[in-house]
Amino acid sequence: MLKTRNSQLTTLTGQSTLEYAVMIAVVVGALLAMRIYMKRGIEGKLRESTDQVGEQFSAGDTVVTSTTGRTSTTVQEVSAGLTTSYTGSSSKGAKEVRTESGSETVAAW
C-alpha cells in the first residue's frame, strides 16, 4: 500500500512539472509571435513620424538670397631680402572688412 502511494505521488509531481514546462513553452511561443507585430507597429510609427518631418521641409520651396562683400588691405614689408605680408592686422595698417546681407523665404505648404 505504501509503494502505491509513493508511485502516485511521484506521478503527480512529474505531471505538474510537465504542466509547468508546457505552460512556459506556450507563454514563450506567444511572446515570440507577438514580437513580429510589435516590431511592425514600431516601424509604422517611425515611418509616420519621418513622413511628417519630410512634409515640413522641401528644398524646392526654399528661396535664399545672399550677398557677401569683402574689402581687404594688405601691407608688405621687405627687409633684408625677406618679404612679410600682413592682411587683416590692424597693428600694421592692414584691415579686412566683410559684410553680409540676405534673406530666406519658405513657401507655405
C-alpha positions in Angstrom: 0.0 0.0 0.0 2.9 2.4 0.8 4.6 1.7 -2.5 1.4 2.6 -4.4 1.1 5.9 -2.6 4.7 6.8 -3.4 4.3 6.0 -7.0 1.1 8.1 -7.2 2.9 11.0 -5.6 5.9 10.7 -8.0 3.4 10.5 -10.9 1.6 13.7 -9.7 4.9 15.5 -9.2 6.1 14.6 -12.6 2.7 15.6 -14.1 2.8 19.0 -12.5 6.4 19.6 -13.7 5.3 18.7 -17.2 2.3 21.1 -17.0 4.7 23.9 -15.9 7.0 23.1 -18.8 4.2 23.1 -21.3 2.8 26.4 -19.9 6.2 28.1 -20.1 6.6 26.9 -23.7 3.1 28.3 -24.6 4.0 31.7 -23.0 7.4 31.9 -24.8 5.7 31.0 -28.1 3.1 33.7 -27.6 5.8 36.3 -26.8 7.7 35.3 -29.9 4.6 35.6 -32.1 3.8 39.0 -30.6 7.3 40.2 -31.3 6.6 40.4 -35.1 3.5 42.5 -34.6 5.2 44.8 -32.1 8.1 45.3 -34.5 5.8 46.2 -37.3 3.9 48.6 -35.1 7.1 50.4 -34.0 8.3 50.6 -37.6 4.9 52.0 -38.7 5.1 54.8 -36.1 8.7 55.6 -37.1 7.7 55.8 -40.8 4.7 58.0 -39.9 6.9 60.4 -37.9 9.5 60.6 -40.7 6.8 61.3 -43.3 5.5 64.2 -41.1 9.0 65.7 -40.8 9.6 65.3 -44.6 6.4 67.3 -45.3 7.6 70.2 -43.2 10.7 70.9 -45.3 11.2 70.8 -49.1 14.3 72.3 -50.6 12.4 73.3 -53.7 10.2 75.6 -51.7 13.0 77.5 -50.1 14.5 80.6 -51.7 17.7 82.1 -50.3 19.1 85.4 -51.4 22.6 86.3 -50.1 25.1 89.0 -50.8 28.6 89.0 -49.4 31.1 91.8 -49.8 34.8 91.7 -48.8 37.3 94.5 -48.8 40.9 94.0 -47.6 44.1 95.8 -47.5 47.5 94.0 -47.5 50.7 95.5 -46.2 54.0 94.0 -47.4 57.3 94.7 -45.6 60.6 93.9 -47.3 63.6 93.7 -45.1 67.0 92.0 -45.8 65.5 90.1 -48.7 62.6 88.7 -46.6 59.1 89.7 -47.5 56.4 89.7 -44.8 52.7 90.2 -45.7 50.1 91.4 -43.3 46.4 91.0 -44.1 43.8 91.9 -41.6 46.3 93.0 -39.0 45.3 96.4 -37.6 48.6 97.0 -35.9 50.4 97.2 -39.3 47.7 99.2 -41.0 46.2 96.3 -42.9 42.5 95.8 -42.5 39.8 93.4 -43.7 36.1 94.2 -43.8 33.4 91.7 -44.6 29.7 92.5 -44.9 26.9 90.0 -45.4 23.2 90.6 -46.1 20.5 88.4 -47.3 17.0 86.9 -46.8 15.4 83.5 -46.8 11.8 82.7 -47.5 10.0 79.4 -47.3 6.8 78.9 -49.4 3.7 77.9 -47.5 2.7 74.3 -47.9 
